[in-house]
Amino acid sequence: MYSKELLKGTLGVIILKLLEENGKMYGYEICQKVKGISDGKILIKDGSLYPILHKLLSDGMVTTEEVTIGKRVRKYYTLTPKGKGEQKMAVRELADFMGTLHKIIFTDTKTTPAV
């Protein structure tokens, strides 16, 4: 399992990407999907998930729809057009950042000239 510090800056991008791929999803479903895709290495807790979902909602990136299933009310999240645009930019930025990290971590900095 990865540390929460590593996940902190990427969780929003992960959620946006999942919503883009899957349409509408509810909180527990998002957690389980991430756990499955990551082979259990990324475990999202409610205390991390819902503040990000609420921020995405207040920023106009997602909308919600409440569906009653039996006696339970399930809140589904869906990307807005604004959220779809942000998702594309966020994924590109994260991919670029990961490439930059890869250069820093896996390059022999002793032999690399300073700019």
Solvent accessible surface area in square Angstrom, and as a share of the most:
residue,aa,sasa,rsa
1,M,143,0.64
2,Y,97,0.37
3,S,54,0.35
4,K,158,0.67
5,E,122,0.55
6,L,123,0.61
7,L,22,0.11
8,K,164,0.69
9,G,68,0.65
10,T,32,0.19
11,L,7,0.04
12,G,20,0.20
13,V,24,0.14
14,I,38,0.19
15,I,0,0.00
16,L,6,0.03
17,K,73,0.31
18,L,9,0.04
19,L,2,0.01
20,E,75,0.34
21,E,103,0.46
22,N,60,0.31
23,G,37,0.35
24,K,93,0.39
25,M,2,0.01
26,Y,43,0.16
27,G,3,0.03
28,Y,140,0.53
29,E,57,0.26
30,I,0,0.00
31,C,13,0.08
32,Q,77,0.34
33,K,80,0.34
34,V,7,0.04
35,K,90,0.38
36,G,52,0.50
37,I,114,0.58
38,S,22,0.14
39,D,123,0.64
40,G,28,0.27
41,K,101,0.43
42,I,27,0.14
43,L,67,0.33
44,I,17,0.09
45,K,131,0.56
46,D,95,0.49
47,G,65,0.62
48,S,50,0.32
49,L,0,0.00
50,Y,70,0.27
51,P,76,0.48
52,I,41,0.21
53,L,0,0.00
54,H,97,0.43
55,K,123,0.52
56,L,17,0.08
57,L,66,0.33
58,S,93,0.60
59,D,54,0.28
60,G,31,0.30
61,M,22,0.10
62,V,2,0.01
63,T,70,0.41
64,T,50,0.29
65,E,85,0.38
66,E,114,0.51
67,V,46,0.26
68,T,96,0.56
69,I,77,0.39
70,G,71,0.68
71,K,203,0.86
72,R,182,0.66
73,V,92,0.53
74,R,78,0.28
75,K,74,0.31
76,Y,29,0.11
77,Y,4,0.01
78,T,50,0.29
79,L,12,0.06
80,T,19,0.11
81,P,119,0.75
82,K,121,0.51
83,G,0,0.00
84,K,102,0.43
85,G,34,0.33
86,E,55,0.25
87,Q,7,0.03
88,K,114,0.48
89,M,107,0.48
90,A,12,0.09
91,V,49,0.28
92,R,151,0.55
93,E,127,0.57
94,L,37,0.19
95,A,58,0.45
96,D,103,0.53
97,F,113,0.47
98,M,112,0.50
99,G,35,0.34
100,T,62,0.36
101,L,74,0.37
102,H,109,0.48
103,K,142,0.60
104,I,102,0.52
105,I,115,0.58
106,F,146,0.61
107,T,60,0.35
108,D,83,0.43
109,T,95,0.55
110,K,189,0.80
111,T,107,0.62
112,T,71,0.41
113,P,111,0.70
114,A,104,0.81
115,V,199,1.15
